[in-house]
Amino acid sequence: MGIIQYIKEEIEVIRERDPAIHSSAEVFLYPSFKAIIRYRLAHKLYLKKHYFLARWISQRTVRKTGIEIHPGATIGKGLFIDHGNGVIIGETAIIGDNVTLYQGVTLGGTGKEKGKRHPTIKDNVMISAGAKVIGSFTVGENAKIGAGSVVVDEVPPNSTVVGIPGRVVKRDNIRIPRVDMDQVHLPDPIMNELKRLKEENEMLKKRMAEVEEKVKKGETYENL
């Protein structure tokens, strides 16, 4: 695929998923646009074993955009990086089609191990701001990862993951993140647990009040 085709595709992706854009010309101002186009060039050089030149392009891109994409990463069509500052994509990361990443996302490794050490992100995944996906495992199709989550284990398809460490709080969510860009209204398992504890506490208080009332009336223990 030529550079012109890459540019046309990126314009379509950004216009589709960013409500703030008003014209195609604005796309050329986007750091994510510059980062992805330069990644495509660097990746071709990397595959031809021109490692120094590929990394040179990559590092210049980091300084200009704040987005670090290792030229060895494999990225499909339709990647959208919203804002993008602080995004890091490691060397052995694999990203499918129509994936959305927000600012501060890391697709990283867990150490100095050899071989595949970064995550595989399947099609239509959305990873919200500040989330860290660390290790060699797969995030399934249509998954959503909440802001600030730290994911270190496999994520099933059609799932929503939140928290530290990340845990699945919803499954078989058929909404496609390419269209559904809501990274705010996600389940909160901690708040749900606090709500449950509060309800149990209210029930206990009510029960204790009933017992105290019966004691005042002189009822025996057996009747409480």
N, C-alpha and C positions, 0 to 999 in steps of 0.2 A: 504494500500500500504506500502511495506517495504522500509527501508532506501536505499537498493541497487537500487530499482526501481526509487526512488526520485533522486539519484545520476545520474543514466543513463539519466533521463529526463533533468536534469539541464545541463549536458554535451552537450546534443543535442541542447538545447535552446541557450546556449552561443556560440557554434560553428556555429549555423545558423545565429545569429544576430550580432556577433562581428567580423569585418573584421581583427582585430589586432591579433587574436589568430592563432597559428600555429600547436598546438597539443592538444589532449585531456588532457594531463597531466597538461597543464597550467591552466586548469579550477580550479584545487585545490588551486591555488594561488589567485583566484578572491575573493575579499571581498563579492561580491554579492552572490557567490556560498555558502560561509560559512554562510552568514546571512540567506539565504532561507532554507538551510538544518536545521540549528538550530531552525529557526522559526517553521518548520514542527514538530520537536520534542516538542518544547514549546507549540504549539497549541494543540497537543494531551494531554499534561498534563493539560492545561487550561480547555479543555472540560471535563476532569475527576475531575475538581475542585481542582487540585493541584496548586492553584494560586501562592503561594510564589515561588515554584520551577520553575514554568513557567516564572515568572517575573525575577527570578535569572538568568536563561539562557538568557533571552532577554537582560537584562542589561549588562551581560558579553559580549554578542555579540556586543552591541553598542560600548563598550570600545575597542573591537578588530577590528571592521569594520567601525565604523562611521555610520552604518545603524540601525535605530531604528524601529523595527516592533513589535507592541504590540501582544502578544500571542493570544489575543482575536480576532484579525482581521481574516477575511475569505478570503483566497487567492486560486484562481484556478490554473490550469496547465499553465506552460510556462511563468511565470513572469520573465522578464529580467530587471535587474537593472544595467545600464551601469555606471561604476565607482562607484557611489552609495553614496559617502560621503555626509552626511547631509540629506539623505532621511529619512522621518518620515511617518509611517503608523499607524493611530490611532486604538483604540480598536474596534470600531464598523464599521470600513471600510470594504467594500466588493469589492474584485477585481476578475474580470472574467478571462477568459483564454487568453493567448498570449498577455498580456499587457506589455508595455515597459515604464520604468521610468528612467529618467536621474538624475544626481547628483543634490542634493538640493531640490528635489520635496517633498512637504508636502501634505499629505492627512489628514487634521485636522478637529477639531470641532470648534464651535463658542463660547463655554463657558462651563458652568457647568450643562447644561441641561441633563436630564436623557434619557435613551433609545438610539435609533439610532441617533447619532450626527456626524457621519463622512460620507464621500461620498461613493456612489456605483459606481464603475468603470466597465463598461461592456467590452465585449470581444474586442480584437484587438485595444485597445486605446493606443495612444502614448502621454506621458506627458513630455515635454521638460525641459531642465535644469532650475532649480530655480522656477518653476511654483508652485503656492499654490492653492490647491483645498480645500475650506473651507466650511463645512456645510453638512447637511444631504440631498443630492439630487443626481441625477443620471447623469453620463456622458455616453452618448449613444455609441453603438457599432461603431467602426471604427473612432471615433473622434480623432482629433489632437489638443493639447493645446500647444501654442507657449511658447518659453523660457521667463521666468520672468512674465508670466501672473498671475493674481489673479482672480480665478473663484469662484463665490459665488452663481451662479444660474444654473439651469438645462441646460445641453448641449444636443441638439438633436443628433441622430445618424448621421454618415457620415458628421460631421461638423468640421470646423477649427475655433478655438477660440484664440484670441490674445488680449493683452492689460490689463490695470488696470482701472476699473474692466474689466474682460474678456468679450468679446462680439463676437458673431458669425460673421465671415467675409466670410465664404464659407460653402455651404451646398451640400448634395448629392455628396460628394467626395468619389468615390467608391474605391479609392486606399486603400489597407489594410496596416496599420502601421507596422504590423509584418514584411512585406517585404519592405515597403517604410519607410526608417529610416531617411529621410530628415527632420531635425528640423530647417533648416535655411531658405529655400525658401518658406516662408509663406506670405500671404497677409499682408500689412501694412496699416490699415485704416487711420491712422494719416497722413502718407505720401501721400496717395491717396487724402485726403481732402486738404492738402497743395498744391498738384499739381493742383487740381480743382480751388482753390482760385487764384493761380498764373495765370492760363489760363484766368480766369475772369478779373483779373487785367490787363493783356496784352490787352484784348479786350477793356476795358475801356480807357486805354491809347491811343490805336489806334483811338477810337471814338473821344476822346478829341482833338487829333491832327487834325482830319478831321474837327471838329467844328472850331478850331482856324484858320485853313487855309481858311475856308469859311468866317469867320469874317473879316480876312484881305482883302478878295476880296470884302467886302462891302455887302455881301448877308444879306437879312433881316432874322429876327428870324424865320419867317414862313418857310423859305427855308432851314434852318439848319437841 
